Amino acid sequence: MTTDTQKSFQPNQKDIKYLGKDFDGLKSSLLDFAKVYYPNTYKDFNDASTGMMFIDMAAYVGDVLSYYTDYQFKESLAMTAEERVNIIALARYMGYKPKVTATAVGTLDVYQLIPAIKNSDGTFSPDYRFAQVIKQNMEVAADSNTNFVTSEPVDFTVDTLNDPTEISIFQRNSSGQPEFYILKKNVPISSGTIISKTEQIGDATQYYSITLPETNVVGIIDVYDSDGNRWYESDYLSQDLVPTQVENITKNDNVLAKYRDSTPFLLKFIKTARRFVTAITETNQTVLEFGSGINVQGDSIILPSPATVKKTVNWNNIAYDPANFLSNSSYGKAPSNTELTIKYAIGGGIESNVNANSIKNIVSIEYFGDLTEMPENDRSITQLVRGSVKVNNPQPTTGGKGAETNSEIKQNSMANFSAQNRAVTKQDYVIRTYAMPAKYGSIAKAYITSDASLDTSTRINNNQNAINLYVLCHDAAGRLTKSNPALIQNLKNYLNGYRLLTDSVNIIDGFIINVGLEFSIIAYKNYNKNEVLTNCIGVARSFLATDNMQFSQPINMSRLRLELAKVTGVQSVPTLTLRNLTTKDGDYSQHAYNISTATVNDMVYPSIDPSVFEVKFPTKDIVGRAI
């Protein structure tokens, strides 16, 4: 038997060196190899000899192969890749979509005239029957011919804290009575011009793609085929459930429609085979990529539940992913024998940063509501009102720049990969809650705690992975209030796109502890006591403002006393008392709280249950006197 040790010393085995990588190193290794193993076969190592030519050629081929091996390996890593096509491909692999343009953003004031109506008590007010709702993507233009589009609808029919309406008298009659009011709304805008492109499609082709000619596409607005079917943009082709928004009206949801004032849109998921993804080429063009086959399932609004699982999945002899049991292997439908109309926005760039008061021209505008369905008497007034709509930007637009550089794509893709677009920590959930678009409702205060950290008698479901998300909202006056069912439903749907599979999120209304403050000050003799007191009340209101209060945040009475003492003219603050206000004191929270028991070392601590201190009516709940 021949052992491994014996094999290593067989005479016909040659010692090959693998250290040579460039031309000189490979040539040197080849020369040494020839001299050691073929000493009698070849001895002419002159640079002009035929043998040296073959050695040089072999070293040349090895050098080229070594170069491209190293180059391909370098281009396969995000940190070292240099070719833009490879950098974009690696970014897409890590879930990041490079931006071919950066749009300038700002706010736009939108004005509308509205006729006055006489009330039963003889007063006048705006006739909100003629308040208009302008659809999203209204296109406006600046003096420099740079176009912008609105990011949200403009709804003059509502007046809430998150969507306030300014009202002023525009015109009076000869008797001094108002004839017309002017309504003013503020809406976000971003630079862009809306254009359409049609694509004629024949037989179905797997992964059919459409490349848009522009190199500054901001985003796809919508895609419709000639049969009127909409195609939805998704994050990936196997994503069966695509998020979409519907207007919160009775037609769409007769239960949640009554909360339209604070939640104008509902976030739902539609199960559809008509979907596409977008990608970026190395020349900064945008490509629409469609599915691989035919899926005959119709579009439907659907949310995962035990009732829908049995209807949407064939369970016979299949392996399924519990994270997305509605997915299938078709990767969406391939368009065929139709004409696709693609509406998208282009723009951005450094030139989209325009000055204030320069956006005054309306390029295109669409309204909710059909004139033909209105009474004849109202039609002419509605036409007058719609013709009165004007716009202006009170502040400059900022943020516009060109396409991302290769270095920016690398850094952003690696940051995106590490974030994984998931909510993992408590801070992630809080940030995602605050980041939910305002059109789905707005959360004023949010707090996360583990359900397992609570007492067993107060746990929601005894799930070790369950988390309790306590939320509070603002009412129209900016005071804290409980959330409505429409907002809770939207928040659940929104967080489902980010939460981990094992996490269970319980959304619960937080507790409000209404408090009032009573204090006294001693003012110096040479100061006006009333003026000093007024300044102290202002300081107290700012210190206890609702925006400064968070869940489980204590009130530092020593700090408040110090802030009052710092007011010019204050000699001392002899008394400072915080008291709890409940329903027995008026229109306050029902939750009673023992302030004296909760005060330790001049710190007023909140309850163990997630709660927020609030001075509901600062003008009457903060009382001071000057001695």
C-alpha positions as CSV (number, residue, x, y, z in Angstrom):
1,M,0.0,0.0,0.0
2,T,1.2,3.5,-0.8
3,T,0.7,6.0,1.9
4,D,0.0,9.8,1.5
5,T,3.5,10.5,2.6
6,Q,4.9,8.3,0.0
7,K,2.7,9.9,-2.7
8,S,4.1,13.3,-2.0
9,F,7.6,12.1,-2.9
10,Q,6.8,10.5,-6.2
11,P,9.4,11.5,-8.9
12,N,6.8,12.4,-11.5
13,Q,5.0,15.0,-9.3
14,K,6.0,18.6,-10.1
15,D,6.1,21.5,-7.7
16,I,3.9,24.2,-9.1
17,K,4.0,27.7,-7.6
18,Y,0.6,29.6,-7.4
19,L,2.0,32.9,-6.3
20,G,2.5,34.5,-9.7
21,K,-0.3,36.9,-10.7
22,D,1.2,39.5,-13.0
23,F,3.3,39.1,-16.2
24,D,6.7,39.3,-14.5
25,G,5.7,36.9,-11.8
26,L,4.2,34.3,-14.1
27,K,7.2,34.6,-16.5
28,S,9.6,34.0,-13.7
29,S,7.7,31.0,-12.5
30,L,7.6,29.5,-16.0
31,L,11.3,30.0,-16.4
32,D,12.1,28.3,-13.1
33,F,9.7,25.5,-14.0
34,A,11.5,24.9,-17.3
35,K,15.0,25.0,-15.8
36,V,14.1,22.6,-13.0
37,Y,12.0,20.0,-14.8
38,Y,13.4,20.3,-18.4
39,P,17.1,21.1,-17.9
40,N,18.2,18.9,-20.8
41,T,15.3,19.6,-23.1
42,Y,15.6,23.4,-23.4
43,K,18.6,25.6,-22.5
44,D,18.2,28.7,-24.8
45,F,16.7,31.4,-22.5
46,N,17.7,34.3,-24.7
47,D,14.9,36.9,-25.0
48,A,15.0,36.5,-28.8
49,S,14.6,32.7,-28.8
50,T,11.5,30.8,-29.9
51,G,11.1,29.2,-26.5
52,M,11.1,32.5,-24.7
53,M,8.3,33.7,-27.1
54,F,6.1,30.9,-26.0
55,I,6.9,31.6,-22.3
56,D,6.1,35.2,-22.8
57,M,2.8,34.3,-24.5
58,A,1.8,31.9,-21.7
59,A,2.7,34.7,-19.1
60,Y,0.7,37.2,-21.2
61,V,-2.4,34.9,-21.2
62,G,-2.0,34.2,-17.5
63,D,-1.7,37.9,-16.7
64,V,-4.9,38.7,-18.7
65,L,-6.8,35.9,-17.0
66,S,-5.6,36.9,-13.6
67,Y,-6.6,40.5,-14.3
68,Y,-10.2,39.7,-15.3
69,T,-10.5,37.2,-12.4
70,D,-9.5,40.0,-10.0
71,Y,-11.7,42.5,-11.8
72,Q,-14.8,40.3,-11.8
73,F,-14.3,39.6,-8.1
74,K,-13.8,43.3,-7.4
75,E,-17.0,44.2,-9.4
76,S,-19.0,41.6,-7.4
77,L,-18.5,43.6,-4.1
78,A,-20.5,46.7,-3.4
79,M,-17.6,48.5,-1.8
80,T,-15.1,48.0,-4.6
81,A,-17.3,47.9,-7.7
82,E,-16.6,50.8,-10.2
83,E,-18.9,50.1,-13.2
84,R,-22.2,51.8,-12.8
85,V,-24.1,48.9,-14.3
86,N,-22.7,46.6,-11.6
87,I,-23.2,49.1,-8.8
88,I,-26.9,49.4,-9.7
89,A,-27.3,45.6,-10.0
90,L,-25.7,45.1,-6.5
91,A,-27.9,47.9,-5.1
92,R,-31.0,46.2,-6.4
93,Y,-29.8,42.9,-5.0
94,M,-29.6,44.5,-1.6
95,G,-33.1,45.9,-2.0
96,Y,-32.2,49.5,-2.8
97,K,-33.5,51.4,-5.9
98,P,-31.1,54.1,-7.0
99,K,-32.6,57.5,-7.7
100,V,-32.1,59.0,-11.1
101,T,-33.2,62.4,-9.9
102,A,-33.9,64.2,-6.7
103,T,-37.0,66.4,-6.7
104,A,-37.3,69.7,-5.0
105,V,-40.1,69.8,-2.4
106,G,-42.0,72.6,-0.8
107,T,-45.5,73.7,0.2
108,L,-48.2,75.3,-1.9
109,D,-51.0,77.6,-0.7
110,V,-54.2,76.8,-2.6
111,Y,-57.1,79.3,-2.6
112,Q,-60.7,78.9,-3.5
113,L,-63.7,81.3,-3.4
114,I,-66.9,80.1,-1.8
115,P,-70.2,81.9,-1.6
116,A,-71.7,83.0,1.8
117,I,-74.9,81.6,3.2
118,K,-77.2,83.3,5.8
119,N,-77.7,81.2,8.9
120,S,-80.9,80.9,10.9
121,D,-79.6,83.3,13.5
122,G,-78.9,86.0,11.0
123,T,-75.1,85.4,10.8
124,F,-73.2,84.5,7.6
125,S,-70.8,81.7,7.0
126,P,-69.2,79.9,4.0
127,D,-71.6,77.6,2.0
128,Y,-69.6,74.4,2.2
129,R,-71.9,72.8,-0.4
130,F,-69.5,74.4,-2.9
131,A,-66.3,73.5,-1.2
132,Q,-64.2,71.6,-3.7
133,V,-61.9,68.5,-3.4
134,I,-59.0,68.7,-5.8
135,K,-57.4,65.4,-6.8
136,Q,-53.8,64.5,-6.1
137,N,-51.2,65.4,-8.8
138,M,-52.5,68.8,-9.6
139,E,-49.8,70.2,-11.9
140,V,-48.6,73.8,-11.3
141,A,-45.7,75.8,-12.9
142,A,-43.2,78.3,-11.7
143,D,-42.1,81.5,-13.6
144,S,-39.0,79.5,-14.8
145,N,-41.4,77.0,-16.4
146,T,-40.4,74.3,-13.9
147,N,-43.4,72.2,-13.1
148,F,-44.6,70.8,-9.8
149,V,-47.3,68.3,-8.7
150,T,-49.2,68.1,-5.4
151,S,-48.5,65.1,-3.3
152,E,-51.9,65.0,-1.7
153,P,-55.5,65.9,-2.5
154,V,-56.7,69.4,-1.5
155,D,-59.9,68.9,0.4
156,F,-61.7,72.2,1.2
157,T,-64.6,70.3,2.8
158,V,-62.7,69.5,6.0
159,D,-61.0,71.6,8.6
160,T,-58.9,69.6,11.1
161,L,-55.7,70.0,13.0
162,N,-53.7,68.0,10.5
163,D,-55.5,69.6,7.5
164,P,-56.5,73.1,8.6
165,T,-58.5,75.6,6.5
166,E,-57.9,79.4,6.8
167,I,-61.1,81.4,6.2
168,S,-61.3,85.1,5.4
169,I,-63.9,87.4,3.9
170,F,-63.2,88.2,0.2
171,Q,-66.1,90.4,-0.8
172,R,-69.0,92.2,0.9
173,N,-72.2,93.6,-0.6
174,S,-73.4,97.2,-0.3
175,S,-74.9,96.5,3.1
176,G,-71.5,95.2,4.4
177,Q,-72.7,91.6,4.5
178,P,-70.2,88.9,3.3
179,E,-70.9,87.7,-0.3
180,F,-67.8,85.6,-0.8
181,Y,-65.3,84.0,1.5
182,I,-61.9,82.8,0.5
183,L,-60.6,79.4,1.7
184,K,-56.9,78.6,2.0
185,K,-55.3,75.2,2.2
186,N,-51.6,74.2,2.3
187,V,-50.4,71.1,0.4
188,P,-47.0,69.5,-0.2
189,I,-45.6,69.7,-3.7
190,S,-42.6,68.1,-5.5
191,S,-41.1,69.1,-8.8
192,G,-42.2,67.1,-11.8
193,T,-44.1,67.2,-15.1
194,I,-46.7,64.5,-15.8
195,I,-46.6,62.9,-19.1
196,S,-48.1,59.8,-20.7
197,K,-46.7,57.0,-22.9
198,T,-48.6,54.3,-24.8
199,E,-47.1,50.9,-25.6
200,Q,-48.7,48.5,-28.0
201,I,-48.3,44.9,-26.8
202,G,-48.8,41.7,-28.9
203,D,-48.5,38.2,-27.7
204,A,-47.6,37.5,-24.1
205,T,-43.9,37.5,-23.4
206,Q,-42.4,36.4,-20.1
207,Y,-40.9,39.3,-18.1
208,Y,-41.9,41.8,-20.7
209,S,-40.2,45.1,-20.1
210,I,-40.8,48.7,-21.2
211,T,-37.9,51.2,-21.1
212,L,-38.9,54.9,-20.7
213,P,-36.8,57.2,-22.8
214,E,-36.3,59.9,-20.2
215,T,-33.4,59.8,-17.8
216,N,-35.1,61.8,-15.0
217,V,-38.2,59.8,-14.2
218,V,-39.5,60.8,-10.7
219,G,-42.0,58.0,-10.4
220,I,-44.8,56.0,-12.0
221,I,-48.3,57.5,-11.3
222,D,-50.5,54.8,-12.8
223,V,-50.6,52.2,-15.6
224,Y,-53.8,51.2,-17.4
225,D,-54.5,48.8,-20.2
226,S,-57.0,49.4,-23.1
227,D,-59.6,47.4,-21.2
228,G,-59.5,49.8,-18.3
229,N,-57.6,47.5,-15.9
230,R,-55.1,49.1,-13.6
231,W,-51.6,47.6,-13.2
232,Y,-50.0,48.1,-9.8
233,E,-46.4,48.8,-9.0
234,S,-45.0,46.4,-6.3
235,D,-41.7,45.9,-4.6
236,Y,-41.1,42.5,-6.2
237,L,-43.0,40.4,-8.7
238,S,-43.9,37.7,-6.2
239,Q,-45.7,40.2,-4.0
240,D,-49.4,39.2,-4.3
241,L,-50.7,41.8,-1.9
242,V,-50.1,45.4,-3.1
243,P,-50.8,48.3,-0.8
244,T,-53.2,50.9,-2.3
245,Q,-55.3,53.8,-1.0
246,V,-59.0,54.4,-1.4
247,E,-61.0,57.5,-0.5
248,N,-62.7,57.2,2.9
249,I,-66.3,57.7,1.7
250,T,-69.5,55.7,2.3
251,K,-69.2,54.0,-1.1
252,N,-65.9,52.4,0.0
253,D,-66.5,51.8,3.7
254,N,-69.9,52.8,5.2
255,V,-68.6,52.1,8.7
256,L,-65.4,54.1,8.7
257,A,-66.6,56.9,6.4
258,K,-67.8,59.0,9.4
259,Y,-64.1,59.4,10.4
260,R,-63.3,61.1,7.1
261,D,-62.4,64.4,8.7
262,S,-59.3,63.0,10.4
263,T,-58.7,60.0,8.2
264,P,-59.4,61.0,4.5
265,F,-58.0,57.8,3.0
266,L,-58.0,54.1,3.9
267,L,-55.0,51.9,3.4
268,K,-55.9,48.5,2.0
269,F,-54.2,45.7,0.3
270,I,-55.3,44.5,-3.1
271,K,-54.6,41.0,-4.3
272,T,-53.8,41.3,-8.0
273,A,-51.9,39.5,-10.8
274,R,-51.5,42.7,-12.7
275,R,-48.4,44.1,-11.2
276,F,-44.9,45.3,-12.2
277,V,-41.7,46.5,-10.7
278,T,-39.4,49.3,-11.8
279,A,-35.6,49.2,-12.2
280,I,-32.9,51.6,-13.2
281,T,-30.4,51.2,-16.0
282,E,-26.8,52.4,-16.1
283,T,-27.9,55.2,-18.3
284,N,-30.4,56.4,-15.7
285,Q,-33.5,55.2,-17.6
286,T,-36.4,53.6,-15.9
287,V,-37.6,50.1,-16.9
288,L,-41.0,48.6,-16.1
289,E,-40.8,44.8,-15.7
290,F,-43.9,42.7,-15.8
291,G,-44.7,39.1,-14.7
292,S,-43.7,35.8,-16.2
293,G,-47.1,34.2,-17.0
294,I,-50.8,34.3,-16.9
295,N,-52.8,34.5,-13.6
296,V,-56.6,34.5,-14.1
297,Q,-57.4,35.5,-10.5
298,G,-59.3,38.8,-10.5
299,D,-58.4,41.9,-8.5
300,S,-59.9,42.0,-5.0
301,I,-59.4,43.9,-1.8
302,I,-58.2,41.3,0.7
303,L,-56.5,41.1,4.0
304,P,-54.9,37.8,5.3
305,S,-57.1,36.0,7.7
306,P,-58.1,32.4,8.4
307,A,-61.2,32.9,6.3
308,T,-59.3,34.0,3.2
309,V,-56.5,31.4,3.5
310,K,-58.7,28.5,2.5
311,K,-60.0,30.4,-0.6
312,T,-56.7,31.6,-1.9
313,V,-54.3,28.7,-1.5
314,N,-54.3,25.2,-2.8
315,W,-53.0,23.2,0.1
316,N,-52.5,19.9,-1.7
317,N,-48.9,18.8,-1.7
318,I,-47.3,22.2,-1.6
319,A,-44.8,23.9,0.6
320,Y,-45.9,27.4,1.6
321,D,-44.3,30.3,3.2
322,P,-46.2,31.3,6.4
323,A,-45.0,34.9,6.0
324,N,-46.8,35.3,2.7
325,F,-49.2,32.4,2.1
326,L,-51.0,34.3,-0.6
327,S,-48.0,34.2,-3.0
328,N,-47.8,32.0,-6.0
329,S,-45.2,31.0,-8.6
330,S,-46.5,32.9,-11.5
331,Y,-44.8,36.2,-10.5
332,G,-47.8,38.1,-11.9
333,K,-49.5,38.3,-15.2
334,A,-47.8,39.1,-18.5
335,P,-49.6,41.8,-20.6
336,S,-50.8,40.6,-24.0
337,N,-52.8,41.9,-26.9
338,T,-53.5,45.3,-25.4
339,E,-52.3,48.8,-25.2
340,L,-50.7,50.1,-22.0
341,T,-51.0,53.7,-21.0
342,I,-48.2,54.7,-18.6
343,K,-48.6,58.0,-16.7
344,Y,-45.4,59.1,-15.0
345,A,-43.7,62.2,-13.7
346,I,-40.3,63.5,-14.8
347,G,-38.3,66.4,-13.4
348,G,-36.1,67.2,-10.5
349,G,-32.6,68.4,-10.8
350,I,-30.9,71.5,-9.3
351,E,-33.0,73.7,-11.5
352,S,-36.1,72.7,-9.7
353,N,-35.1,74.7,-6.6
354,V,-37.2,77.9,-7.2
355,N,-37.8,81.1,-5.2
356,A,-40.7,81.9,-3.0
357,N,-43.9,83.4,-4.6
358,S,-42.9,82.1,-8.1
359,I,-45.3,79.1,-8.5
360,K,-48.6,80.8,-9.6
361,N,-49.7,79.0,-12.7
362,I,-52.1,76.0,-12.8
363,V,-51.2,73.6,-15.6
364,S,-53.8,70.9,-15.0
365,I,-56.3,70.2,-12.3
366,E,-59.0,67.6,-11.6
367,Y,-61.9,67.7,-9.1
368,F,-63.9,65.0,-7.3
369,G,-67.5,65.3,-8.3
370,D,-69.2,65.4,-11.7
371,L,-70.8,68.7,-12.7
372,T,-73.5,66.9,-14.7
373,E,-74.8,65.2,-11.5
374,M,-75.3,68.6,-9.8
375,P,-78.6,70.6,-9.8
376,E,-78.8,73.2,-12.5
377,N,-78.7,76.1,-10.0
378,D,-75.6,74.8,-8.3
379,R,-73.7,74.0,-11.6
380,S,-73.0,77.6,-12.5
381,I,-71.8,78.5,-9.0
382,T,-69.6,75.4,-8.9
383,Q,-68.0,76.4,-12.3
384,L,-67.4,79.9,-10.9
385,V,-65.8,78.5,-7.7
386,R,-63.6,76.1,-9.7
387,G,-62.5,78.9,-11.9
388,S,-61.4,80.9,-8.8
389,V,-58.8,78.5,-7.7
390,K,-55.3,80.1,-7.3
391,V,-52.0,78.9,-6.0
392,N,-48.7,80.3,-4.6
393,N,-45.6,79.0,-2.8
394,P,-44.9,81.0,0.3
395,Q,-41.4,79.4,0.7
396,P,-38.7,78.4,-1.7
397,T,-38.5,74.8,-2.9
398,T,-35.4,72.9,-1.9
399,G,-33.8,69.5,-2.3
400,G,-33.5,69.3,-6.0
401,K,-30.4,67.6,-7.4
402,G,-29.2,65.3,-10.1
403,A,-28.9,61.5,-10.2
404,E,-27.1,59.7,-7.4
405,T,-23.4,59.2,-8.0
406,N,-21.8,55.8,-7.8
407,S,-20.4,56.5,-4.4
408,E,-23.9,57.6,-3.1
409,I,-25.5,54.5,-4.5
410,K,-22.9,52.3,-2.7
411,Q,-23.4,54.0,0.7
412,N,-27.2,54.2,0.5
413,S,-27.6,50.6,-0.6
414,M,-25.5,49.3,2.3
415,A,-27.4,51.5,4.7
416,N,-30.7,50.2,3.2
417,F,-29.5,46.6,3.5
418,S,-28.6,46.9,7.1
419,A,-32.0,48.5,7.9
420,Q,-33.8,45.7,6.0
421,N,-36.9,47.8,5.8
422,R,-38.1,46.2,8.9
423,A,-39.3,47.3,12.4
424,V,-37.2,45.3,14.9
425,T,-36.6,47.5,17.9
426,K,-39.1,49.6,19.9
427,Q,-37.7,52.7,18.4
428,D,-38.3,51.3,14.9
429,Y,-42.0,50.8,15.6
430,V,-42.3,54.3,17.1
431,I,-40.6,55.9,14.1
432,R,-42.8,53.9,11.6
433,T,-45.9,55.0,13.5
434,Y,-45.0,58.6,13.3
435,A,-43.9,58.2,9.6
436,M,-47.3,57.0,8.4
437,P,-48.6,59.4,5.7
438,A,-51.0,62.0,7.2
439,K,-53.7,61.1,4.6
440,Y,-54.2,57.9,6.5
441,G,-54.5,59.7,9.9
442,S,-51.9,61.2,12.2
443,I,-50.5,59.9,15.5
444,A,-49.6,62.6,18.0
445,K,-48.1,60.3,20.7
446,A,-46.8,56.8,20.5
447,Y,-45.3,54.4,23.0
448,I,-44.1,50.8,22.8
449,T,-43.9,48.2,25.5
450,S,-43.7,44.4,25.6
451,D,-46.9,42.7,26.5
452,A,-44.9,40.2,28.5
453,S,-43.6,43.0,30.7
454,L,-47.1,43.8,32.0
455,D,-48.8,42.1,35.0
456,T,-50.4,38.8,33.9
457,S,-53.8,40.2,34.8
458,T,-53.4,43.0,32.3
459,R,-51.8,41.2,29.4
460,I,-53.6,41.3,26.1
461,N,-52.8,37.8,24.8
462,N,-49.8,36.4,26.9
463,N,-47.7,36.2,23.7
464,Q,-44.0,36.6,24.6
465,N,-43.4,38.3,21.2
466,A,-46.4,40.6,21.5
467,I,-45.9,44.3,21.8
468,N,-48.4,46.9,22.8
469,L,-48.4,50.1,20.8
470,Y,-50.1,52.9,22.8
471,V,-51.2,55.8,20.7
472,L,-53.0,59.2,21.1
473,C,-54.2,61.7,18.5
474,H,-55.0,65.3,18.3
475,D,-58.5,66.7,17.9
476,A,-59.3,69.7,15.8
477,A,-58.2,72.0,18.6
478,G,-54.9,70.3,19.1
479,R,-55.9,68.5,22.3
480,L,-55.1,64.9,23.0
481,T,-57.9,62.4,22.2
482,K,-58.3,58.7,21.5
483,S,-57.9,57.4,18.0
484,N,-60.8,56.4,15.7
485,P,-61.3,52.9,14.2
486,A,-60.4,54.1,10.7
487,L,-57.0,55.4,11.8
488,I,-56.3,52.2,13.8
489,Q,-57.1,50.1,10.8
490,N,-54.8,52.1,8.6
491,L,-52.0,51.9,11.2
492,K,-52.4,48.1,11.4
493,N,-52.2,47.8,7.7
494,Y,-49.2,50.2,7.5
495,L,-47.2,48.4,10.2
496,N,-47.9,45.0,8.6
497,G,-45.5,45.9,5.9
498,Y,-42.7,46.4,8.3
499,R,-43.2,44.1,11.3
500,L,-41.5,40.8,11.8
501,L,-43.5,37.6,11.2
502,T,-43.2,36.6,14.9
503,D,-44.3,40.0,16.2
504,S,-47.8,40.6,17.2
505,V,-48.8,44.3,17.6
506,N,-51.6,45.4,19.8
507,I,-52.7,49.0,19.1
508,I,-54.2,50.5,22.3
509,D,-55.4,53.9,23.3
510,G,-53.1,55.5,25.8
511,F,-54.2,57.2,29.0
512,I,-54.6,61.0,29.3
513,I,-54.0,62.6,32.7
514,N,-55.3,66.2,32.6
515,V,-53.6,68.6,35.0
516,G,-53.9,72.2,36.1
517,L,-51.2,74.5,37.6
518,E,-51.6,77.0,40.4
519,F,-48.6,79.2,41.4
520,S,-47.8,82.5,43.1
521,I,-44.9,84.8,42.6
522,I,-43.4,87.7,44.6
523,A,-42.4,90.5,42.2
524,Y,-39.8,93.2,42.8
525,K,-41.3,96.6,43.8
526,N,-40.1,98.5,40.8
527,Y,-41.8,96.0,38.3
528,N,-45.3,95.9,37.0
529,K,-46.8,92.9,38.8
530,N,-49.4,92.2,36.1
531,E,-46.8,92.3,33.4
532,V,-44.5,90.0,35.3
533,L,-47.4,87.6,36.0
534,T,-48.4,87.5,32.4
535,N,-44.8,86.6,31.4
536,C,-44.7,83.8,34.0
537,I,-48.0,82.3,32.8
538,G,-46.5,82.3,29.3
539,V,-43.4,80.4,30.5
540,A,-45.6,77.9,32.4
541,R,-47.7,77.3,29.2
542,S,-44.6,76.7,27.1
543,F,-43.1,74.4,29.8
544,L,-46.3,72.3,30.0
545,A,-47.3,72.4,26.3
546,T,-48.7,69.2,24.9
547,D,-46.0,69.0,22.3
548,N,-43.4,68.8,25.1
549,M,-45.1,65.9,26.8
550,Q,-44.5,62.3,25.9
551,F,-45.7,59.0,27.3
552,S,-44.3,58.1,30.7
553,Q,-42.6,61.5,31.0
554,P,-42.5,63.0,34.5
555,I,-43.0,66.7,35.3
556,N,-40.0,68.3,37.0
557,M,-41.5,70.8,39.3
558,S,-38.1,72.1,40.4
559,R,-37.2,72.9,36.9
560,L,-40.5,74.6,36.4
561,R,-40.0,76.7,39.5
562,L,-36.5,77.6,38.2
563,E,-37.9,78.7,34.8
564,L,-40.5,80.9,36.6
565,A,-37.8,82.4,38.8
566,K,-35.7,83.3,35.8
567,V,-38.5,85.6,34.5
568,T,-37.4,89.2,34.7
569,G,-39.0,90.9,37.8
570,V,-39.6,87.7,39.8
571,Q,-38.1,87.7,43.3
572,S,-39.3,84.3,44.3
573,V,-41.9,81.5,43.6
574,P,-43.4,80.7,47.1
575,T,-46.1,78.2,45.8
576,L,-46.3,75.9,42.9
577,T,-49.0,73.2,42.9
578,L,-50.1,70.7,40.2
579,R,-53.6,69.2,40.5
580,N,-55.5,66.6,38.7
581,L,-58.6,67.5,36.7
582,T,-61.2,64.9,35.7
583,T,-64.8,64.8,34.4
584,K,-66.1,66.1,37.7
585,D,-64.2,69.4,37.0
586,G,-65.6,69.7,33.4
587,D,-64.7,68.5,30.0
588,Y,-61.6,66.5,31.0
589,S,-60.3,63.0,30.9
590,Q,-62.1,60.4,33.1
591,H,-58.8,59.1,34.5
592,A,-58.2,60.3,38.1
593,Y,-54.7,60.4,39.4
594,N,-53.2,61.1,42.8
595,I,-50.6,63.8,42.2
596,S,-49.4,64.0,45.7
597,T,-48.7,60.3,45.9
598,A,-46.9,60.4,42.6
599,T,-44.6,63.2,43.6
600,V,-41.2,62.2,44.8
601,N,-38.4,64.8,45.3
602,D,-40.4,67.4,43.4
603,M,-40.8,65.1,40.4
604,V,-44.4,64.2,39.4
605,Y,-44.2,60.7,37.9
606,P,-46.9,59.3,35.6
607,S,-48.7,56.0,36.2
608,I,-47.2,52.6,35.3
609,D,-49.9,52.4,32.6
610,P,-48.6,54.4,29.6
611,S,-50.0,57.9,30.1
612,V,-49.4,61.5,29.1
613,F,-49.8,64.6,31.2
614,E,-51.8,67.3,29.4
615,V,-52.9,70.8,30.3
616,K,-56.1,70.7,28.2
617,F,-57.2,74.3,28.5
618,P,-54.0,76.4,29.2
619,T,-55.9,79.7,29.4
620,K,-58.0,78.5,32.4
621,D,-56.0,75.6,33.8
622,I,-52.9,77.6,34.5
623,V,-53.6,80.1,37.2
624,G,-51.1,82.4,38.8
625,R,-51.1,85.4,41.1
626,A,-48.6,88.0,42.1
627,I,-48.1,88.8,45.8
